Amino acid sequence: MRGVTGEEDTPRPPARCHVGLRLSGEPGIGKSRLLSEVERIAGERATPVAWGRAVEAEGAPPFWPWRHVLRARAIRPEPDAAAADAELLPLISRLSPDPDELESGSGPAPLIALGVGDERFGVFDAVARLLVAAAAPRGLVVLLDDVHWADPPSLRLLSHVAHEWHLARGLLVATYRTVTGGRDDPLRRAVGEIARLEGTTRMELRGLSPEDVAIHLAAVSGRRMEPHAIRALHERTSGNPFFITEFGRLLDAETERGRRPFDTARDVPQGVRDVIARRMTRLSRPCQEALEVASVVGAQPAPDIVAAVLPCAVTEVLDRFDEAVDSGLLTRPEREVGYAFTHALVRDALYSELATGRRIRLHETIARQLEASGRAARDSRMSELAYHWLQAAPAGHAAHAGEVAEQAGDAAMRQLAYEEAARLYESAAAALVSEGEPGPRRTRLLLAAARARFLAGELERATALCRDAALIARTHGASELLADAALVIEGVGDTATSTLIAGLCTEALSLLPADALHRRSRLLAQLVSAKVYLGDYEQLDELSAEALDGAERSGDADTLAAALRARHIAFSSASGAGQRMQVAERMLALAGAANRPVAEMWARLWRFDACIQMGDFDAAALEVDAMARLGESMHQPLARWHLSNCRFAMAFARGDFTAAHREADIAAELTTAAGELAAVRVHMQRAFIAIFTGEDSSATVAAINASVASVTQQRLPTWLLMPRVILSMLALAEGRDAEAARNYDDLPPPDTWQLMPPTYLISRTHRATIAAGLGRVEEAGRLYRELLPFAEHFSTSGAGTIACFGSIEHYLGMLARTMGRFDGALQHLERALNKHVGAGLRPFAAETRYQLALTQHRRDRAGDVGRSLALLTESAADAEHFGLRPLARRVTELREALRTATRRGQVITSREMEIARFVAEGLTSREIAEALHISARTADNHVQHILDKLGLRSRSQIAAWVARRSS
């Protein structure tokens, strides 16, 4: 292997570490051979190995390489781990049914009541956990060969497992041909995702040198060629080991037949196909015919199918296959039963030599044999059957090919292979076009493909399919199908998609009869969601109420859940916390009655948001605990993402910024599950932490600017304006007031903002921070009036809490001070302080104490300075404890201003001044007590009051203060 890897030793399985290895190279370069060597070394170390190989066959079942991995003996749970794995096995059986299930066509029942796209993640997560568990006792080597042929779902699973492989004790190796696809190529996407993971290594295999070509050729053929012929062979093959091997076998055969070896450059074959074609001529005609049919059957041709097509006895096919094995064109795989082509290039060469008409006839015959044998009745073989019928479609079988492809698509959906299902549905629709089939059936196929694409995360393609389906449905007056086209895509917030959905919903509602309760209710709920993203908030209450009424009368649980979500959106403004709690209770009841874990997730989230807004953090914590238990059973990315956001909000509010960072990191890893805008939320969360801690925010600022540029193209006001407001807050916190003012003034006038209803409070409190910090009196007055009705609430979102920013009273106090209403400001801030202390929001309590001190300083009444200094002492202590550097800086600056003021006026009482002079003279508290005829405890209290009022920490500092005043 040294010749192709350039290394002295083959990569070895690690003893204890977790490593991902990517082997790439051209066909025939030796990738599979290298895996065999890794397997040998693993065997020497008694390390279990699990193989999975993708095959070059359009009809291969979904997740084919992973089925083999999961059935490997190395993956079977140890006896003591069986109980722990019991919950995983039903999930994993969706991808890798037991062999008996494969043979009988029976399989596990679908998982119940999971949300859009979540079921597959649960299965993927179960696979990753099982592999990690299997690696724990003795390590594990997972070898995935030829993943360039893997179906997109298998590549998605590979990416997921690779992300979790850092938990495993083992080696994960995947081989693939050098990537040449475009940006959207599934292999390129998977390779790119894995390449970014820590601990992943890529090895690009290269061809043999001319010297190694000569050595390898001699080993294969037992003969040596002239140097000039070796050089010509190297130039034409780039040292490709497979080509060299095939050429060596041909050389050996030519020599044995008494023919002249290839001693000149002109005699060297031009390519692999040329070599294989020449080798085929050396075989008997029956063997050639068997191989030609086998090349159409697939990469691992079943002898009985080949026999039925020829036709001849199976034993005759076995004899012919043995001849092919002897010639090196077929092999008997060590880990599998039956025969396989020695390399995909061999099958490609044979298949490409067949005339088009003969290929089509062979595909038809093979398809009929699969149907006759009963194999096609199983989900695992439906893709194979569909492939052969689709290839035979030009011979007048398009209608039947479309039917079979649709059935195969349904089977792929049951196996969670969404990408494969979409391909099959689209192929079925294309076949119907050639047959002139009626529009409605084709529309249903396009919608099925759209759903599969949406579940696979391919939003652009799903949207295009919905648009095409709607056009056909409109042409044929199929209002129900038009409605279905509007309901495929859910929860996507870009303007273009929302505009399409809103238009389709409105059109379908105008066509559907009033008694179509199910579809009308779903359309109304969908329309509410689309209108929110489009900034059209006027009819949300009316539309959601109508949706809920129809859902209740329809009696359908899923329709009711959709209507309740729409109702929640309608109540997501600042005044709707109570109504949202009621809607959450209804959703929670539905979840229990209909076994809908996703419905329970939404109910818990809504209760959490409402509890935070109403300041009940203990109740909010209970909801987080409930969501955590729910998430453990659901194994879904969306549930984990929401849980991380809730945990972030709690940790951030209480000053546990380490935990907040951890939850933001978890949320960042799960953003693909929650949509593109979820990444913006994560950047905002990191900015919130920086606002409080003063940590380096350059990367966060760059990420926010990039996200703003992205959403600008989608014209989403909320996601365009809010990040820019946060950038102004960040600049203000870091003392860059001029930059904060520039950023804020560059925004449109606030009264023109069309923000989503849930952001009412959070957007105004953010603006209040800026207005107060920059001294914007007019805007402060407007914001004060808008926030005053919600003084009892806390600042957070009404739907999907990103973070909590404390009591509204805090911001009312800042705004009142900006307007010069100092007494009212102090009342607001005192109430805010009590709320923050009561809720355990110590960082916000520290900030409120600072704002109280600042307000008293600006009011400048007798005694205010002393009280301000006492407040600043407490604020400074919490700022140091929680690492609130921006607050600590402002506290220091205000203290300095107050100390300057003490040199101009009396801060402490005359008795405290007398005691301060005694302290300056070096008297102890007992000596001071004796001099003033007071108790020592009273003297201690006076000294502490002096320290608090002056913001000092020691008696020596009191002495220095007295000395400065005397001078």
N, C-alpha and C positions, 0 to 999 in steps of 0.2 A: 504493500500500500504506500510505501514511501514515494513512489513515482508520482502518484496523483495528489497526495496531501502535502508533499514538500516537508513532511515531518519525519523524524527518526522513528517515532512511535505512533501507533494508532491512538486516538483519544480514548482514555480509559474511564470506566465508570468510577465515580468518586466514592470514597469510603464513607463519608458522612455528609458531605455538602450537597446543596441543591444546585443543579446546573441545567441550563437549557442550551442545546447545541443545534445550530441550523447548518445543514450541509447542502450546498447548492452546486449546480454544474450542468453541463449539457447532457443530453441523452447518451447513455453508454459510458459515462466517465468513471463509473465505479461507485456510485452512491450506495446502491444496494449491497454491493460487496463489502463496503466499509461497515455497514450495519451488521453484517454477518460476523465480521471480525470483532465488533463491539460485543456481540452476543457471546462469542467464544470466550472473551476475556471475562465477561460477567459470570459465565459458567465456572471458570477457574476460581472465582471468588465466592461461589455459591450465592450469587446475587440473582434474585428472580428477574425474569425478562418477560415482557408482554409485547407482542408484535401486532402491528396493524398496517395493512398495505392497501392503498387506494389502487383501483384498477381502471384502465382506459376502456371504459364501457359506459355508453350513455345510459344503459338500463340498470346500472348498479344500484342496489337499494341505498336509501339515505343512510348516512353515518356508517358506511360499510367498514372503513378502517377501525372505527371505534367499537363496532360490534365485536370484532376479533380481539381487540385489546381487552374489552370487558368480559369476554368469555375465557380469557387466558387463566391458566391455573394460578399464576402469580397474583391475580387480582382477587381470587376467592378469599373471603374474610377468614382470619384465624378463628378458632372456636371461641376464644375469649372476646373477640371483637364482633361476634355475630349479632349480639343484641344491639350494639351501637349501630350496626349497619342495617338493621332491620327496617328502619324508617327510610333508608336510602334506596333499597332494592326495588320497591314498587315504582319509584321515580325513574330509576335507571332502566327498568325493563321497557320503558317507552322507546329507548334507543336500541337496546340490545335484548330482545325477548329471548327466553329460554329456547333451546333448539326444538323442544317439543312444540312450543308455541309457533315457531317458524314453520314447522311441518304441518301443523293442524290448521293454521290460519287464525287460531284464537290468539288473543293477546290481552294484555291488561286493559282494564276499563279506563277510559279517559279520566284524568284528574278533574275533580269537580270544582266549579266556582272560582276559577282563577281569572285574573284580570288580563287585559290586552297585553300580549307579549310577555306576560310574567311566567306562564307555565313553563316555557322553554328554559328560562333562566333557572327556575327551580330544579329542573332536570340537570342542566349544565353544572349547577352548584353541587348537586348530589354526586355527579361523576367526579368532580374535582375532589370532593371530600373523601370519596371511596378510594381514589388513587393515593391521596395523602395518607390515609389510614393503612392501605396495603403496603406502603413504603416504610412504615414505622418499624416493623420488627427486624427485617434484614436488608432494608434498602430495596430499591426497585429501579429497573431500567425499562423505559417505555420507548419503543422504536416505531416510528411512523414513516413508512416508505412511500415515495412518489406522491406526496400530498398535492402536487400540481394537478393531479387528476381528481382530487377529493371534491366532493360536492360542497357548495358554499356552507351548508349547515355544519359539516365536519370541520371546515376551517374556522367557523365561529367558535365551535367547541374547543378546538386547539388553542385559539387565542385565550379563551376563558381559563382553560387548564393551565396554560403558561403563566397567566396572571396570578394563579394560586400556587404555582409550583415552588415558590419560596418557602412554603410550609412543609415541603416534602423532603424526605431523605432519599435522593435519587437523581437519576439522569433522564432527561427527556430529550429525545433526538428526533428531528424531522428532516427528511430529505426532499428536495424539490429541484426541478429544472430551473435554470437561471430565469428570473422573472422578466418577462417582456411585455406584459399587459399594461393597459392604461391605468389612470388614477383610480377608477372604480372597479378594477379587476379584484375579485375576492381574494386571490392569492397574494397580490401586492398589498392589499389592505391588511391581511393577517400577518404577513411577514413584517410589514412596517410596525404594527402594534407590538409584535414580539421583540423586534429589534430594540425598542425603547426600554425594555425591561432589564433591570440590573441582574447580572449573572448570566446573561445570554451571550453566547459566542457564535460567530458565523465562520464557517470554513468553506471557501470556494475551491472546489476540486478542479485541477487542471490536467491537461493531457500529459502523456509520457514523453520523455525526451527521445531523440533518435536512438541513443544508446539503449534506453529501456525498451523501446519498440523492438529492437533486434533481439534483446534477451527474452521478452515476452513471446515474440513470434516463434523463437526457437523452442520455448517451453511448450507451446501449444502444438506445433507441427512437427517438432523433432528435426527441423531442417533450418538452415541458415540461408539468407538471401544476400545478394551482392549489395555493397554499401549504397550504390546509386539507386537501387530499387527501394532500399530502406528509406533513403531520403525522400524519394517520391511518395512512398506510402505515408511517411510522417507529414509531408506537406498537405496531402489530400485528406488526412484524417485528423490533423492537429494532435496526433498521439492518442486518439480516443481508444480506450482499452477494448470496448465492445467491438468496434470496427476491426481492430487488430486481431481479436480472437476469431471473429467470423472469417476474416481473410486467411488466418492460419489454418482453420478447418478446411477452407476451400483449397488452399495450397496443398494440404495433406491429401485431400481427395484427388486433386489433379495429378499429383505425383504417383499415388497408388495406381491410378489408371494408366500410367505410363505416358502422361502428357507432359509437355515442357512446362516447368515452373515459371512463375512470373519473374524473370530475371531482368527485364528492362522496365524503365519508367512507363513506356507506352502501354505495357501489358497490365499495369496495376488498375483494378476496377475503379470506376469513378465515384462510387458511393455505396452505402450499405444496401440499398435496394438492388444495385447491380450485383453485389456479392451474393445476396440471398436468392436472387433470380437464378444465378448460375448454380447455386447449391441445390435449388429446387429441381433443376434438370437432372441431378444425380439420383433423385429418388424415383421409386416406382410410380407409375401413373395413379394407381389406387391411393397411394399415400399422398400424392399431390392433391387429388380431389378431396380427400379427407381434410387436409390442411386448409384448402380454399374455403370449404364450408365452415371449418372451425374458426377461421378469421372473421366470418360474419356472425357466428354465434357469440363470440366474446373473447376476452383475454384468458378466461379459464373455461374452455369449451367442454360441455358435458358430453361424454361419448354417446349416450342414448339419444340425445337430440341430433347429433351429427349422423348417427345411424339412421334415424327416422327420415332425415332430409335426403340422404344419398339415393335410395334407401339400401340398407344392407343390415346384416346382423351386427349387434353390438360387439360381439367377439371379433368380427372383422375390423371394426374401427379400432379396437384395442390393439390389434396386431399392427395396423397402420400407424397408430400413435407411437407404438414402441419403435418403429422404424424412424419416426421423426425425432424421438428422444435420442436414439443412437446417433442421429445426424446433428444433434445440438440445436434443433429448432423448437422442440418442446422439452419440458422438464416435468418432473414430479415434485412439487413443492414439499419441503420437509414438514411444514406445519399445517398442511392442508391436504385433503383427499382429492385425488383426481390429477388432472393435467393442466399445464399453463404454458403459454409461449415463453421462451427463455427471456425475451425482452419485448417491450412494446414495439420497438422498431421492426421486429420480425413480423408481427401481426400487421402493422401498418403497411409493410412492403407487400405482403400477400393480398391484403384487402384492396390496395390501390391498383393492383394489376387486374382485378376483376372488371369485366365490362359492366356498364351501368345497368343494363337490362337484367343481367344475371344476378347482380347484387340485389336488385329489387325483388326478383323472384325468390331468391334465397331468404330474404327478410320475411316475405309473406309466408313461406313454408315453415320457417322457424316459429313465427308467431302462431300459426295454426297448431303446430306441434306442442307449443307451450300451453295453449288453451286445451288441447286434447288431453294432455298429461295431468291437468288439474293444478299444475304449479302456479298458474297465473291467478288462481283464486286467492292466493295469499298476498297480503299487503307488501311483504318483502320482495315479491317478484313482479308487482304491478308496473314499476318503472321499466323493467326489462321488457315486458310485453308491449308497453306503450312505445318504447323505442323502436322495436321491430315493425309494429304497425305503422308508425309515422314514417319510417323509411320506405315502407311499401305503399304509402298513400298515393304516389303518382300513378300507380297501376289501377286506379279506380276504387281505392279503399279509404278515401279521405273521411267519409262519414263514420265508418267503423273506427278508424284511427282516432278521430275526435272523441268518440264515446269512451274508448279505452284510456286515452290520455286524461280525460276528465276523471275517470275512476281512479287512475293512478295518482292524480292530483289530490283527490280526497284521501287516498291512503297516505300520501306524504304528509298531509295536514295532520292526520292522526298520529303520525310519527314525529310531529313537530319540525319537519323539514320544510320550513316555509318557502325558502328560495327554490327548492326543487318543485314544490307544489305550484308556485307561481309560473315556473317555466313550463310545466305540463299543462296548466290551464291556458296559458297563452298559445302553446302549440295546438291545443284542441280548438281554440277559437280560430287560429289561422287555417286549420284544416277545414273548418266549417265554411270559411269564406270561399274556398275553392269549390265547395259543393253547392254553394248558393243557399245555405241553410237560412231559415228565418232569423230576423234580428234578435228577438227576445232570448233565444237560447244562447246566442253569441254574447249578448249583454250579460247574462248570468255568469258566463265563463270569465268575461273581463272583470266583473265585480269580484268573483272568487280570486282571480289573480291579484286584484288590487288589495284585497284583504290580506292575502299572503305576503305581498310586498310590504304592506304597512306593518305587519307583525315582524317582518324581517328588518324593519328600520329603514326601508328604501322609500322614503317619503316622496321624492320627486317622481319616481316611476309609478307609485301608487296613485298620486294625484293625476298623472297623465291618463292612467287607465280609467279612473273614475270619470274624467272628462270625456273620454271616448265612449264609455258605456252610457253616460247621460245623453250624448248626442244620438246614439242609436235608439235608446229608449224614447227620447223625444220624437224621433222620426216615426216610430211605430206606435206612439200614443200609450206607451206602457208606464203609467204614472207610478205604479208600485216599484218598478225597477228604477225609475228616476229617483224615488225616495230612497231606495237602497243605496244608490250612488252617493247620496248626500250623507249617509250614515257610516261609511267605511272608515273615514279618517277622524280620529277623536283627539282632543287635547293638544292640537298643534296651533301655535300662536302667530305664525307669520301672516302678513297681510294678504298675500296672494292666495294662499290656501283658504284663509278665513273668508275672503271675498267669494271664492268659488263655492264654498260650503253654504254661506248665507244665501247666495243666489239660488242654489239647487233646493235648499230647504223651502225658501219662499215659493219657488215655482211648484214644487211637489205639493205643498200645503194647499195651493190654489186648485190643484187637480184632484186630490184625494177626497173621497166622500167623508162626511162628518162621522160616520160610524166606523171608520178605519182607526179605531182608538189607539192601537199599538203603534202603528207607524206615525200617526199624527203627533202623539205624545213624544216619541223619540225625536221627531223632526223639530218640535218646539224646543225641546231640551238642547238639541244640537245648535239650533239657531241662537239660543241664549249665549252659549259658549262662543260662537263665532262673533256675535255682536260685541261681546266684551273685548275681544282682541281687536276689533275694528274701531273701538272707541265710541260705540253707539249704545248708550246706557239707559235711554229713556223708557224702553218697553220691557225691561228685564223682569220687573215685578209681574206685569200683566201676562207675559209669555210663559214665565215659569209657573205661575198659578194655573194657567190653562193646561200646561204639560202635566202638572201634578194631578189635576182633576181627571184628565184622560187616563193617566197611568193607574190611578186608583180604580177606575171603572173597568180597565182592561184586565186587572187581576194578574198581570205578568210581573214577576219579581224584578227582572232585569230592567224593564221599562220604568218601574217605580224607582229603582236605584238611580237611573239616569235623570228622572224628573227631580228627585231629591237633590241631586248634585246641581241641577239648574236652579232650584230654589235656594240652595246655599249661596250660589253666586249672586243671586238677586239681593240677598241679605248681607253681602260681604262688606258693605260700607260701615262707617264708624258707628252708626246708630243701630246696627243689626245684631249685636252680640247676643242678646236674649233670644231673638228668633233663630239665629244660627244654632244655639244650644238646643232649641226645640227640634230643629231639623236633624241635628245629630242624634238625638234620642230616637227619632223615627228610623233613621238609618241603622242605628244599633239594634233596634228591634227587628228590622228586616234581616239584618245579618244573622241573627240568631235563629230566626224562623226558617230562612231559606238556605242556611249554611253557605253564606257568602263572606269568606274572610276578607276579600277586598272591600266589601261594603263596611265591614267593621273597621278596617284601616281608615277609610274616609271618615267614619263617625268619630274615631279617636282623634284624628287630626283636627277635625272641626271643633271638638270639645277642647282640645289643647289650645287652639288659637283663641277661642272665646275666653278660656280661663286666664290666659296671659293678658288679654285686653282688659279683663275685669280685675286683674291684679291678684288672682288666686293662684299663687305659684305652687302651693302644696297640692292642690287639685291637679294642676298641670303636670306635676311630677308623677302623680299616679297614672295619668294618661300615657306618659312616656314609658312607664313600666309595663303598662298593658300593651303598648305598641311593640315593645321589645319582645314580649312573650309571643305576640302574634307573628312578628317577623321571623322568629326561630322556626315556627311551623310552616310559614309560607315559602321561605327561601326565594324571595322575589327581589329584584333590584330596586324597583320603585318603592317598596316598603322599607328597604334598608336605607334608601336615599332620604325618604321623609323622616325616618327615625333619626338619622344623623343630623338633619336640619333642626329637629326639635331638641336634640341633645346639645347642639351648638347654641341654640337660643338660651337654654337654661345655664349652660356653662359660662357663656358670655355675660349674661345678666349678673351672675354671682362672682365673676372675676376669676374663674378658672380658665385662664387663657391657654394653658397647655392642652387641656381637654378640648377647648374650642378649636384650636388648631388641628387636633387629631380628627375631630368630627368633620371639619372642613375638608381635610385630606380625603377622608372616606367618601364624602359627598362628591368630591372631584372625580374620584375613580368611578363613580356610578352615574355621571352626568349623561352618558349615552342612554341610560334607561329613562331619564326624566326629560330629555329633549335638549335642544341646543341652548335654549335660554337658561337652563340650569347651570351652565358654566358661568354665566354672568352673575348669578346669585352667589356662587362660590367666591368669585373675585370681590364682590361686595362684602361678603362676610370677612374676608381677610383684611379688607380696608377698614372695617369696623374695629377689628382688633388693633390695627395700627393706629387708629384715631385715639384709642385709649392708652396703648402701651408706648407709642412713639417708635416702634421698631421700623427697620428699613422697609419702605413701601414702594421702592422703585419698580420691582417686578410686578407688583399688584397694579400700580398706576399704568404700566405698559399694557398689562392684560385687560384692564378696564377700557383703555383707549381703543385697543383692538376690538373688543367686544362691541363698543359703541359704533365703530366703523361697520361692523357686521350687521347690527340691527338697524343701522341707518338705511340699508338697502331694503329692509322689510318694513320700514316706516312704522315702528311701534313706539308711540310716544312715551309710555311708561318706562320701557327698557332703554330708551334713548336719553331721557331726561334724568332719571334717578341716579344712574351711575355718575353723571356729570355733577349732580348736586353733591354726591358723596366725595368726589374729587375736591370740591371746594371745601367741604368739611375737613378733609384730610389736610389740605394746605393750611387751613385755619388752626387746626390742632398743632401743627408743626411750626406755628408762628409766622407763616408766610401770608400775612393778611392781604398784601397787594395782589398776590397771585390768586388767592381765594376770591377777591373782589372781581378780578378780570374773568375768571372762570364763570362766576355766577352771573355777571353782567352780560356775558356772551349768550346766555340762555334766552329763549323767548320770554316775554312778560308772563309772570306766573298766572295771571288771570286768563291766559290763553291755553294753559296746559290742559290736556285731556287725559288725565291719568285714570287708571283702573280704580273702581270704587274701593277695593281692599286697601289701597295705598293712601287713603285719605289722611289718616292720623300720622303715619310714618313720614309721608312726604312733607306735611306741614311742620312737624317737629324738627325735621332736618333743616327746613328753611328757617325755622325759628332760631336754631343754633347759629346759622349764618347771619340772619338779620340782627340778632343781638350782638354777635361778635363784631360785626362791621358797623353797628350803630345806625341801622336803617330804620328810622322812627316811623315813617309812613307805612312801610311794609309790616313792621312790628304791630302796629295798630290793627291792620287788616287780619293778620294771623291770629292775634289775640281774640278778635271777635269770632273767628272761625273755630278756634279750639276751645273757647270757654264752655260751650255746651257739653264738652266731653271731659271736664276737669276730673271726674272720678275714674277715668280710664287710664290705661297705660299705653304707651306708644308702641304699636306693632301693626302687622298687616292683618286685615280681616279674613284673609284666605291664604294659607301657606306662609307661616311665620318664617322670616329670615333671621330676625333678631328682635329683641325687646330693648327699647331705649328709655325705660323708666316711666315715671308718672307724668301725665300731662300737666299736673300742677307745677312741675319743675320748669317746663317751657313757658307756661303762663307767667311764672315769676320772672323769668329772664326777659320776656317781652314787656311786662309791666314796668320793669326797671328801665328798659330802653326808652319807654314812653315817659319816664320821669315819675311814675307812680310808685314811689319807694315803699310806702306802708302796705299797699296792696301786694306788691311784689314779695315783701317779707312774709305776708300771710300765706301766699301760694307756696313759697319755698319751704316754710315751716311744715305745711301739710305734706309736701313732697318728701321732706326728710323723714317724717313719721312713716310714710308709706314705704319708702325705700328700706328703712331700718326694719320695719315689720315684715317685709317680704324677703329679707336677707340679701338685698341687692347692695352690698357694701361699696362697690366702686361707684355706683350712682349716688349713694349716700355721701361719699367723699366729695363728689362733684357738686352735690347740692349744698354741702357745708361751705364749699368755696364760693358758690354763687350767693349764699346768704352773707358771707363775709364781704364780698365785693359790693353787694347791695347796701349793706350797712355803712361801708366806707364811703360810698357815693352819697348816701343820705346825710352823713356827717353830723349826727346829733351827739350830744353828750353821752358818753358811755359806749358809743358804737364801736370805737376803735378797740377798746378792751374786749368786747364781745367778739369782734371780728378776729382778733388774735387768738382767742380761745378756740373758735371754730376752725381756724387755719391749723392749729396744732393737731386737732383730731384728723383733719383732712390730710395733712402731711403724713401722719402715721399710716393711714390707709393707702396713700399714694405709694409710700415706700414698700408696704407689705405686698401690694398687688402689682408693683412695677408700672405704675401709671406716670410715666415720665413727663408727658405734656402737662398733666395736672400738677405734678411736683414743681415744674418750672413756673407755672402761673402762681402757685402758692408762694413760692420764694419771692417772686416779683411783687406780689401784693403785700407780703410781710415787710419787704423793704420799704414800700410806700407807706405802710402804717407806722413803721419805726421812725421814718422821717417825720411823720406827723406827730409822733410823741415828743419830738424835740421842740414842737411849736405849741403844745398844749398838754394839759393834764390827762393822763390815761388811767392812772391808778389812784386809789383813794389816799387821803392824807395819812391814815394809819398805815396803809401798805407802803407809802413812801418812807415813813418813819422806819418800818421794819426793813425796807430795802437798804437804808443807810446802815442799820445795825449789821445786816449781812455783809455789806461792803467793808465794815470794820472787822469782820471775821468772827462775829459772835455766832454761837450755836443757837439752835432753837430753844434749848433750856435756858441759856443766858438771856436771850431776847425775852422769854416769858417772865423771868425774874425781874428784868428791867421795867417791863410794862405791866406787871402784876396780872398776867394772863396765864392760861395753861399752856404747856408745851405743845399739846395737840393743836390748840388754836394758832399758835405761832407757826406750826408746820403748815396748817391750812392757808395762812396768809402768804407764806413763802410760795406755796404751790399756785395760788391765785396770781401772784406776781409773775411766775414763770409762764403760766398760761396766757395772761394778758399781753405779755411782752414777746411771746413766742420764743422763750429761752428754754434752756435745758439744764442749767447748772447754777449753783450759787456763784461761781466765779464769773459767769456771764452777767448775773445781776450786779456784781461788783463793778464790772466793766461798764455796764449801762449807767450806773450811778456816777462813775468817774466821768463819762462823756457828758452827762447832764451838768455836772459841776463845772466842767471846762467851758 
